Amino acid sequence: MLDISPVLLLASAIIFLLVVARLNSCLFVPLLKHMDDRATSIKKDLEDARSNSANVDGILEEANHILAEAKKEAAAIRDQAYTEAKVIADSKLASAKEEMEAKTVTFSKELEEEAKALKESLLAAMPQFNESLKAKISSI
């Protein structure tokens, strides 16, 4: 029936073992080494990503702090500029009011003097008006 040749069986076993040994040394060992290196690289990249994430969070917190400080400083500068502008505007307004009051007083005095002068000239010309009025009335 089946004739098993021990020489062929032994030769096949030796060839099989040689192929397995050669595959192990040329294929499986480098493949396993590459997989281990890749796993190590992935772990290192994950750790770097976590540390970078922590760094980014710290930098974002610092940036937000700097922005908050800048906003406070800008508000203080704006308030100071507003206060200074208000003081300057108030002083200009006060000086303009004083100037207008002085001009008003001067104008009132000149107006009173003109009114007196006009009254005096009308009183001085009153006899002429009376004569002229009498002449007109008598001509009617």
Secondary structure as a PSIPRED ss2 file (coil, helix, strand):
# PSIPRED VFORMAT (PSIPRED V4.0)

   1 M C   1.000  0.000  0.000
   2 L C   1.000  0.000  0.000
   3 D C   1.000  0.000  0.000
   4 I C   1.000  0.000  0.000
   5 S C   1.000  0.000  0.000
   6 P H   0.000  1.000  0.000
   7 V H   0.000  1.000  0.000
   8 L H   0.000  1.000  0.000
   9 L H   0.000  1.000  0.000
  10 L H   0.000  1.000  0.000
  11 A H   0.000  1.000  0.000
  12 S H   0.000  1.000  0.000
  13 A H   0.000  1.000  0.000
  14 I H   0.000  1.000  0.000
  15 I H   0.000  1.000  0.000
  16 F H   0.000  1.000  0.000
  17 L H   0.000  1.000  0.000
  18 L H   0.000  1.000  0.000
  19 V H   0.000  1.000  0.000
  20 V H   0.000  1.000  0.000
  21 A H   0.000  1.000  0.000
  22 R H   0.000  1.000  0.000
  23 L H   0.000  1.000  0.000
  24 N H   0.000  1.000  0.000
  25 S H   0.000  1.000  0.000
  26 C H   0.000  1.000  0.000
  27 L H   0.000  1.000  0.000
  28 F H   0.000  1.000  0.000
  29 V H   0.000  1.000  0.000
  30 P H   0.000  1.000  0.000
  31 L H   0.000  1.000  0.000
  32 L H   0.000  1.000  0.000
  33 K H   0.000  1.000  0.000
  34 H H   0.000  1.000  0.000
  35 M H   0.000  1.000  0.000
  36 D H   0.000  1.000  0.000
  37 D H   0.000  1.000  0.000
  38 R H   0.000  1.000  0.000
  39 A H   0.000  1.000  0.000
  40 T H   0.000  1.000  0.000
  41 S H   0.000  1.000  0.000
  42 I H   0.000  1.000  0.000
  43 K H   0.000  1.000  0.000
  44 K H   0.000  1.000  0.000
  45 D H   0.000  1.000  0.000
  46 L H   0.000  1.000  0.000
  47 E H   0.000  1.000  0.000
  48 D H   0.000  1.000  0.000
  49 A H   0.000  1.000  0.000
  50 R H   0.000  1.000  0.000
  51 S H   0.000  1.000  0.000
  52 N H   0.000  1.000  0.000
  53 S H   0.000  1.000  0.000
  54 A H   0.000  1.000  0.000
  55 N H   0.000  1.000  0.000
  56 V H   0.000  1.000  0.000
  57 D H   0.000  1.000  0.000
  58 G H   0.000  1.000  0.000
  59 I H   0.000  1.000  0.000
  60 L H   0.000  1.000  0.000
  61 E H   0.000  1.000  0.000
  62 E H   0.000  1.000  0.000
  63 A H   0.000  1.000  0.000
  64 N H   0.000  1.000  0.000
  65 H H   0.000  1.000  0.000
  66 I H   0.000  1.000  0.000
  67 L H   0.000  1.000  0.000
  68 A H   0.000  1.000  0.000
  69 E H   0.000  1.000  0.000
  70 A H   0.000  1.000  0.000
  71 K H   0.000  1.000  0.000
  72 K H   0.000  1.000  0.000
  73 E H   0.000  1.000  0.000
  74 A H   0.000  1.000  0.000
  75 A H   0.000  1.000  0.000
  76 A H   0.000  1.000  0.000
  77 I H   0.000  1.000  0.000
  78 R H   0.000  1.000  0.000
  79 D H   0.000  1.000  0.000
  80 Q H   0.000  1.000  0.000
  81 A H   0.000  1.000  0.000
  82 Y H   0.000  1.000  0.000
  83 T H   0.000  1.000  0.000
  84 E H   0.000  1.000  0.000
  85 A H   0.000  1.000  0.000
  86 K H   0.000  1.000  0.000
  87 V H   0.000  1.000  0.000
  88 I H   0.000  1.000  0.000
  89 A H   0.000  1.000  0.000
  90 D H   0.000  1.000  0.000
  91 S H   0.000  1.000  0.000
  92 K H   0.000  1.000  0.000
  93 L H   0.000  1.000  0.000
  94 A H   0.000  1.000  0.000
  95 S H   0.000  1.000  0.000
  96 A H   0.000  1.000  0.000
  97 K H   0.000  1.000  0.000
  98 E H   0.000  1.000  0.000
  99 E H   0.000  1.000  0.000
 100 M H   0.000  1.000  0.000
 101 E H   0.000  1.000  0.000
 102 A H   0.000  1.000  0.000
 103 K H   0.000  1.000  0.000
 104 T H   0.000  1.000  0.000
 105 V H   0.000  1.000  0.000
 106 T H   0.000  1.000  0.000
 107 F H   0.000  1.000  0.000
 108 S H   0.000  1.000  0.000
 109 K H   0.000  1.000  0.000
 110 E H   0.000  1.000  0.000
 111 L H   0.000  1.000  0.000
 112 E H   0.000  1.000  0.000
 113 E H   0.000  1.000  0.000
 114 E H   0.000  1.000  0.000
 115 A H   0.000  1.000  0.000
 116 K H   0.000  1.000  0.000
 117 A H   0.000  1.000  0.000
 118 L H   0.000  1.000  0.000
 119 K H   0.000  1.000  0.000
 120 E H   0.000  1.000  0.000
 121 S H   0.000  1.000  0.000
 122 L H   0.000  1.000  0.000
 123 L H   0.000  1.000  0.000
 124 A H   0.000  1.000  0.000
 125 A C   1.000  0.000  0.000
 126 M H   0.000  1.000  0.000
 127 P H   0.000  1.000  0.000
 128 Q H   0.000  1.000  0.000
 129 F H   0.000  1.000  0.000
 130 N H   0.000  1.000  0.000
 131 E H   0.000  1.000  0.000
 132 S H   0.000  1.000  0.000
 133 L H   0.000  1.000  0.000
 134 K H   0.000  1.000  0.000
 135 A H   0.000  1.000  0.000
 136 K H   0.000  1.000  0.000
 137 I H   0.000  1.000  0.000
 138 S H   0.000  1.000  0.000
 139 S H   0.000  1.000  0.000
 140 I C   1.000  0.000  0.000
